């Protein structure tokens, strides 16, 4: 099929994101409540903060915010990860970044599948944080091999889904009819299934090794374990969740409240306890329960440069070395105060952040300022000072390993964190993936550079035409 007759990858991604949201709303009703609350809070934030609205209109689209989601899944084998990469590629989602969560007591390493170019992100920025279980971190050799055997035998994608991926790769895309089938078939991979692959005794052994290990190994597929809307005021959502019958986790993960948000802040509500069915030795069903799926909310700030990220990491470590947040929230107030004090060393003004080289920005020409473009010899700083060029923060599209681990742990149980030896292994992860992960810093730098070049080209054209 000619590529020009194919549905765009962006359209497939948007359809899949919407289908995923509808499925999760049906499976986890509290998610629907969360969406309603976030929608109200976002409308209020845009109404009272015109500068925020102007910045979003310059760098993104207002419509994108209400549709924006990220999901998270956990895979068990290299083969599952490699195939998942091909599935997401059909939707224009590529692996970005490498995250080692073993250092935070979670036996996985991860990447984020997402669109990477500016136009695609504006259409639909759907992301899926995708983790691969580290079986090598299970101390019990017998249990490790049993888990490996179970995972090797399962098939998480239907034959139809695999066939459609192969067709998209061969033809450069999918027809509208095939795209609809693709969304339906792949969606089933992420669906919740309440029949476990293991008996209760093995489930409990896996659970004792780590709750996340039990979640990955015990079921037939990587059920979506949370779906996350984006809010423009996470503190307001956190404060109002109890009034909606939702109990939030004790603290918001990430940086403190700031006038100029950086990176990513996240909160969530506790994982729901779900009925599951185990099989005994005779094959008869045994009733049980499992907790894995939860609701999460995020607020995204500016993408930081390597210099900015180094400062962020240092300040976060400094705060957590002073007050380590307790899972039960008993020292939440002390931690928030310590975090805020630590981050006083990070500039909280967009222009200071920009001039210090701490964050990435998009540059645009102010339409009303074209007359000033006749000036010659003006560099970017002169143009900004003259009001010819405006700058807006580039939104952070990625994740934070410490925050992700904090969300995982708070929803897997207060004592879920364990002492794994920190063992980042990007080479091993990429070998399983079948491709390198993109460097997120380079993606943001390229985006900033392209915006500056567009500004200068437009100003040259304006000056020539004047």
C-alpha positions in Angstrom: 0.0 0.0 0.0 1.4 3.5 -0.9 2.4 5.3 2.3 0.3 8.3 1.4 -2.8 6.1 1.8 -1.9 5.1 5.3 -3.4 6.6 8.4 -0.8 8.8 10.1 1.1 7.4 13.1 -0.1 10.4 15.1 -3.8 9.5 14.4 -3.2 5.9 15.5 -1.5 7.1 18.7 -4.4 9.5 19.5 -7.0 6.7 18.9 -5.1 4.3 21.0 -4.7 6.8 23.9 -8.4 7.5 23.8 -9.2 3.8 23.7 -6.9 3.1 26.6 -8.4 5.9 28.7 -12.0 4.6 28.1 -10.9 1.0 29.0 -9.1 2.1 32.2 -12.1 4.3 33.2 -14.3 1.2 33.0 -11.9 -1.0 34.9 -10.9 1.6 37.6 -13.9 3.9 38.2 -11.8 6.2 40.5 -9.8 7.1 37.4 -12.9 8.8 36.0 -13.3 10.8 39.2 -9.7 11.8 38.9 -10.2 13.0 35.3 -13.2 15.1 36.3 -11.2 16.7 39.2 -8.2 17.4 37.0 -10.4 19.0 34.3 -11.9 21.4 36.9 -8.5 22.4 38.3 -7.0 23.0 34.9 -9.9 25.2 33.8 -9.4 27.2 37.0 -5.7 27.5 36.5 -6.0 28.8 33.0 -8.7 31.3 34.0 -6.6 32.9 36.7 -3.2 32.7 35.1 -3.1 34.4 31.7 0.7 34.2 31.5 0.4 30.4 31.8 -2.2 30.3 29.1 -0.1 32.4 26.8 3.0 30.2 27.4 1.0 27.0 26.7 -0.4 28.5 23.5 3.1 29.4 22.3 4.7 26.1 23.0 1.9 23.5 22.9 -1.9 23.6 22.5 -4.5 24.2 25.2 -6.5 21.3 23.8 -3.6 18.9 24.2 -3.6 19.4 28.0 -7.0 17.8 28.6 -6.2 14.8 26.4 -2.7 14.3 27.7 -1.9 10.9 29.4 0.9 8.7 30.3 0.6 5.1 31.1 3.0 2.5 32.7 3.5 -1.2 32.0 5.9 -3.8 33.3 7.3 -6.5 31.0 8.9 -9.8 31.9 11.2 -10.8 29.0 13.5 -9.3 26.4 11.3 -10.7 23.7 8.3 -8.9 25.1 10.2 -5.6 25.2 11.5 -6.0 21.7 8.0 -6.6 20.3 6.6 -3.8 22.4 9.1 -1.5 20.7 7.8 -2.5 17.3 4.2 -2.0 18.5 4.8 1.5 19.7 6.7 2.4 16.6 3.4 1.9 14.6 2.1 4.8 16.8 5.1 7.0 16.3 6.4 6.3 19.8 10.2 5.7 20.2 12.2 4.7 23.3 13.7 7.8 25.0 16.0 7.6 28.1 17.2 4.9 30.3 16.1 4.6 33.9 17.6 2.3 36.6 15.1 1.8 39.5 17.2 -0.8 41.3 19.0 2.0 43.1 15.6 2.9 44.7 14.7 -0.7 45.7 12.6 -1.6 42.6 13.9 -4.5 40.5 13.4 -3.1 37.0 15.0 -0.8 34.5 12.9 1.2 32.1 12.5 3.5 29.1 9.7 5.8 28.0 8.1 5.3 24.6 6.8 8.6 23.2 6.7 10.8 20.1 9.9 12.9 19.8 9.3 15.7 17.3 7.6 19.0 18.1 4.7 18.6 15.7 3.8 15.1 16.9 4.0 16.1 20.5 1.5 18.9 19.9 -0.9 16.5 18.3 -0.8 13.9 21.0 2.1 13.4 23.5 1.0 10.0 24.8 3.8 8.3 26.7 4.2 4.8 28.2 6.8 4.3 30.9 7.9 0.7 30.1 9.8 -1.4 32.7 11.6 -4.7 32.2 11.8 -7.0 35.2 15.3 -7.7 36.4 15.1 -11.4 37.2 18.9 -11.3 37.9 18.1 -9.3 41.1 16.0 -12.2 42.6 18.3 -13.8 45.1 16.5 -17.2 45.3 17.9 -19.1 42.3 15.0 -21.6 42.3 12.4 -18.9 42.3 14.3 -17.0 39.7 14.2 -20.0 37.3 10.6 -20.7 38.0 9.7 -17.1 37.2 11.8 -17.3 34.0 10.0 -20.5 32.9 6.5 -19.0 33.4 7.4 -15.8 31.6 9.0 -17.7 28.7 5.8 -19.6 28.1 3.3 -16.7 27.9 2.4 -14.7 24.8 1.2 -11.2 25.5 0.3 -10.2 21.9 -2.3 -11.8 19.7 -1.4 -13.3 16.4 -3.5 -10.6 14.7 -1.6 -7.8 16.6 1.8 -9.2 15.5 0.5 -9.6 11.9 -0.6 -6.0 11.8 2.7 -4.8 13.1 4.5 -6.7 10.4 2.1 -5.3 7.8 2.8 -1.7 9.0 6.5 -2.3 8.9 6.3 -3.8 5.4 3.9 -1.2 3.9 5.1 1.9 5.8 1.8 2.2 7.8 -1.8 0.9 8.1 -5.0 1.7 6.3 -7.8 3.2 8.3 -9.5 -0.2 8.6 -6.3 -2.0 9.7 -5.5 0.9 12.1 -8.8 0.3 13.9 -8.1 -3.4 14.1 -4.6 -2.6 15.4 -5.9 -0.4 18.2 -8.4 -3.1 19.3 -5.9 -6.0 19.2 -3.1 -4.2 21.0 -5.5 -2.7 23.6 -6.3 -6.3 24.7 -2.6 -6.7 25.7 -3.1 -4.0 28.3 -6.4 -5.2 29.6 -6.8 -6.5 33.2 -7.2 -10.3 33.5 -8.3 -11.6 36.9 -7.1 -15.2 36.3 -3.6 -15.8 37.5 -1.1 -18.0 35.7 0.3 -19.3 39.0 -1.1 -21.0 42.1 -1.5 -19.2 45.4 1.7 -20.7 46.9 3.9 -19.6 44.0 2.2 -16.1 44.0 3.0 -15.7 47.7 6.7 -16.7 47.1 6.9 -14.2 44.3 5.2 -11.6 46.4 7.6 -12.2 49.3 10.5 -11.6 46.9 9.0 -8.3 45.8 5.4 -7.3 45.1 6.3 -6.0 41.7 7.8 -9.4 40.8 4.5 -11.0 41.6 2.6 -8.5 39.5 4.7 -9.1 36.4 5.1 -12.9 36.6 1.6 -14.0 37.9 -0.6 -12.7 35.1 -1.0 -13.3 31.4 -0.1 -9.8 30.3 1.2 -6.4 31.2 -2.1 -4.8 32.4 -1.8 -1.0 32.4 -1.1 -0.3 36.1 -1.9 3.4 35.9 -3.0 6.1 33.5 -2.0 9.6 34.3 -3.7 12.9 33.3 -1.7 16.1 33.4 -2.7 18.9 35.7 -1.6 22.5 35.8 -1.9 22.7 39.6 -1.0 19.5 41.3 -1.1 21.1 44.8 -4.8 21.9 44.2 -5.5 18.4 43.1 -3.7 16.9 46.0 -5.7 19.1 48.4 -9.0 18.3 46.8 -8.7 14.5 46.3 -10.0 13.6 49.7 -13.2 15.6 49.0 -13.7 13.4 46.0 -13.4 10.3 48.0 -9.9 9.6 46.9 -7.0 9.3 49.4 -3.8 10.6 47.9 -0.3 9.4 48.8 1.4 11.4 51.6 3.7 13.6 49.5 4.0 14.9 46.0 7.0 13.4 44.3 9.6 15.6 42.6 10.5 19.2 43.1 8.7 21.6 45.5 6.0 24.1 44.6 7.6 26.8 42.5 6.5 29.8 40.4 8.5 28.3 37.5 7.8 24.5 37.6 10.7 22.3 36.7 10.8 18.7 35.4 7.9 16.6 36.8 5.8 16.5 40.0 3.6 13.4 40.6 1.1 12.2 43.1 -1.3 9.2 43.2 -4.0 7.3 45.1 -3.4 4.0 46.6 -3.6 0.8 44.5 -7.0 -0.9 44.5 -7.4 -4.4 45.9 -8.8 -6.6 43.1 -10.2 -10.1 43.2 -8.2 -12.7 41.4 -8.5 -16.4 40.8 -5.6 -18.8 41.4 -5.5 -22.4 40.3 -4.7 -25.2 42.8 -2.8 -28.4 41.9 -6.0 -30.0 40.6 -6.8 -27.0 38.4 -9.6 -25.8 40.5 -10.1 -22.1 41.1 -9.0 -20.4 44.4 -10.3 -17.0 45.3 -7.6 -14.4 46.2 -6.7 -10.7 45.8 -4.0 -8.6 44.2 -3.0 -4.9 44.4 -1.3 -3.3 41.5 -3.4 -0.7 39.7 -3.7 2.9 40.9 -4.4 6.4 39.8 -1.7 9.0 39.2 -1.6 12.7 38.4 1.3 14.7 37.1 2.3 18.4 36.6 5.0 19.0 34.0 7.5 21.8 34.1 10.5 22.9 32.1 13.0 20.4 30.6 16.4 21.0 32.3 19.8 21.0 30.6 22.5 18.7 32.0 23.7 21.6 34.1 20.2 22.2 35.4 19.6 18.5 36.0 22.8 18.2 38.0 21.7 21.0 40.2 18.2 19.5 40.6 19.7 16.1 41.5 22.1 17.6 44.0 19.4 19.6 45.8 17.0 16.6 45.9 19.8 14.4 47.4 20.5 17.2 49.9 16.9 17.4 51.0 16.4 13.6 51.2 19.7 13.2 53.1 18.2 15.5 55.8 14.7 14.1 55.8 13.8 10.9 54.1 10.1 10.9 53.3 8.3 8.1 55.2 5.8 6.0 53.2 3.1 6.5 55.8 3.4 10.3 55.6 4.4 10.7 59.3 7.1 13.3 58.4 5.5 14.8 55.3 5.4 18.4 56.7 9.1 18.2 57.7 10.1 16.8 54.3 8.1 19.5 52.3 9.8 22.2 54.4 13.3 20.7 53.9 12.7 20.3 50.2 11.5 23.9 49.8 14.5 25.2 51.7 16.9 23.1 49.6 15.5 24.4 46.3 16.0 28.0 47.2 19.3 27.6 45.5 17.5 26.9 42.2 16.5 30.2 40.3 12.7 30.6 40.2 12.5 33.1 37.4 12.3 32.0 33.7 14.9 34.5 32.5 17.3 33.7 35.3 16.9 30.0 34.4 17.5 30.7 30.8 20.6 32.9 31.3 22.1 30.4 33.7 21.8 27.7 31.1 19.6 25.5 33.4 16.6 24.9 31.1 15.6 24.6 27.5 13.4 27.2 25.8 11.4 27.7 22.6 12.0 31.0 20.8 9.3 32.7 18.7 9.0 36.0 16.9 6.5 38.4 18.4 4.3 39.3 15.4 3.9 42.9 16.6 7.6 43.4 16.8 8.6 42.8 13.1 9.4 46.4 12.7 12.3 46.0 15.0 13.7 43.4 12.8 15.2 46.0 10.5 17.9 46.5 13.1 21.0 44.8 11.9 23.7 43.0 14.0 21.3 42.0 16.8 22.1 38.7 18.5 19.4 36.7 20.2 19.9 38.4 23.6 19.5 41.8 21.9 16.3 40.6 20.2 14.9 39.3 23.4 15.7 42.5 25.2 14.1 44.6 22.4 10.9 42.5 22.7 11.3 41.1 19.2 11.7 37.5 20.3 9.9 35.8 23.2 11.0 32.6 25.0 8.9 30.0 26.6 9.9 26.9 28.6 10.0 23.6 26.7 7.8 21.1 28.6 9.6 18.1 30.1 8.3 15.0 28.3 10.2 12.4 30.3 10.4 10.9 33.8 12.4 10.8 37.0 13.6 7.5 38.4 13.5 8.6 42.1 9.9 9.9 41.6 8.8 6.8 39.7 10.2 4.5 42.4 8.4 6.6 45.1 5.1 6.2 43.2 5.7 2.4 42.8 6.6 2.0 46.5 3.7 4.0 47.8 1.3 1.8 45.8 3.0 -1.5 46.4 2.9 -1.2 50.2 4.7 0.8 52.8 7.5 -1.7 53.1 7.9 -2.6 49.4 11.3 -1.0 49.0 14.1 -3.5 49.3 17.9 -3.3 49.2 18.9 -4.3 45.7 22.4 -3.5 44.6 22.3 -0.5 42.3 23.1 -2.0 38.9 22.4 0.2 35.9 23.0 -1.7 32.7 21.9 0.4 29.7 23.8 -1.9 27.3 21.8 -4.9 28.5 18.5 -3.1 28.3 19.2 -1.9 24.8 20.2 -5.4 23.8 16.8 -6.6 25.0 15.1 -3.7 23.3 16.8 -4.3 20.0 17.6 -0.6 19.6 19.4 2.2 21.4 17.3 4.6 23.5 17.3 8.3 22.4 19.1 10.9 24.5 16.5 13.2 25.9 18.9 16.1 26.5 19.8 16.0 22.8 16.2 16.0 21.7 15.5 19.1 23.8 18.6 20.9 22.6 17.7 20.2 19.0 14.2 21.6 19.6 15.6 24.7 21.2 18.2 25.2 18.4 15.6 24.7 15.7 13.3 27.3 17.2 16.1 29.9 17.4 17.0 29.2 13.8 13.4 29.7 12.7 13.3 33.0 14.5 16.4 34.3 12.8 15.3 33.1 9.4 11.9 34.8 9.8 13.5 38.0 10.9 15.9 38.0 8.0 12.9 37.5 5.6 11.0 40.3 7.4 13.9 42.7 7.1 14.4 41.9 3.4 10.8 42.5 2.7 10.6 45.8 4.6 
